[in-house]
Amino acid sequence: MDRIKIDLEFLFRASPAILYKFFTTPACLIRWFCDEVDITGDTFTFFWSGSEEVAELIDDIEEERLRFEWEDGEDGEFLEIRLSRSPVTGETILEITDFCDEDDKDDQVQLWSSQMEQLRKETGG
C-alpha cells in the first residue's frame, strides 16, 4: 500500500501562543486530541480508546513549529504542526503535515477536520 503525505491548512482566531499550548500541554491535549497523554521529556504517549501511540518530539520552536516522529511510523514520516500569522487578517494559520495510506486519505482529512473543529471550540475560534 502506497503511503502519501497530506498537507492541511486551518485558520484560527486564537493566537499562536494559545494554540501552541493546546499541542504541548496534557490538560489541553485531552480536550481535543486524545483520551489521555503522558509526556516524559520529548516522548509523548497518546491513548485513544484503549490503544496507545508513542511519538518523539524531534523539533520544537515555541509558538511556530512542532514535529513528531511516531515510534511505529514508516521511515521518513512525521507529523508536523506549523503556526503563523496571516499578514492580511491577523488570524493564525495552522498547517498540518501528516502521512497515511493512499486509500485512507479522505478519512484522514475528515479526521483532522473534525479534530480542528473541536480545537476551534476549545480555543474560542
N, C-alpha and C positions, 0 to 999 in steps of 0.2 A: 504494500500500500504506500503510495507516494505521500510524503509529508509536505505541507506548504506553509509559507509564512503569511500571516494576516496582519494588516495594519489598520487600526481603527482610530477614529478621532471623535471626541465628545467635547462639548462646550459646557462650562460651569460658571455660575456667578460666584461661587466660593473661591477664596484666594488660594494660590499655590501652597501657602503655609498650612491652611486648614486641610486641603486635600492630602498633602504630604503626611500629615498626622494620621489620616484615615488609612494610609498604606503601611504605616510603620508601628502603630500602637495596637496592642492586643485588644483593648477595650473598644477601639474603633473598628478594627478588622471584623470582629464578630457581629457588628451591627449591619454589615453589608456583604461580606465576602465568604465567611466560613462559620461553622458552628463553634469552633474553638481554635485557638492558636497558642503555640508555645514558642517563644523566641529565646534562644540561647546564643549570645554573641551574634554571629551573622547567619545562624541557622534558624529557619522558620519552619515549624512543623504545623501544617494546617490539617484540621479534622473536619470531615463532612460526613454526616450520617454513618458513622462507624468506620469510615475509611480515612486513611491519612496519606498526605503527600509532604515530602520534605524538600525544601528549596534553600539554596545557599545564596545569600545576598552578595553578589560579586562586584557591584558598582552602586555607589550611593553618593549623589550630590544633592544635598539638602534642598528641598523645595524645587528641584529641577529634574532629577532622574534617579530611577531605581532599576536595577537589572538583577533578575534572579535566574539561577540555573536549577532546574528540577533534578533531584537526585536520580530519578528513574527516567529522565528525559533522553532524547536522542542527542548524539554528539552535535555540537554547534547550535542547538536550540536554546532558547531563553524566553523569559517573559520580561518585557521592558515597559516601564511606565515613564513618560516624559511630561513635564508640566511647563507651560509657558504662558505668557500674557499676550492676548491679541492687541496689537497696537491701535487697532481701529475701535473695537468695542470695549476693551478693558477686561473682557471675560478671560477666564482661564481655559486654555486649550489643553486637554488631557489626551495624550496619544498613547495607544497600547500596541505593542508588537507581541504576537503570540504565534504558536505553531500548532497545527492539527493535521489529522489525516484529510486528504483532499475531499473525500466524500462526507466529511463531518463539518465542512466549512460553514454551511448555513446554520447548523446547530450551534457552532462555536460563536458565530457572530450574534446569534439570538441570545445566547447565554451572557455574553459580555454586555449586550444592550440592556438586558434585564438587570444585570448587576449594577450597571451605571445608573439606571433609573432608581434603584434602591439607594445607591450612594448619593444621588442628587437629593432624594428625600431626607437623608440623614444630615446632609451638609447645608440644606436650605437653598439648594439651587445649583 
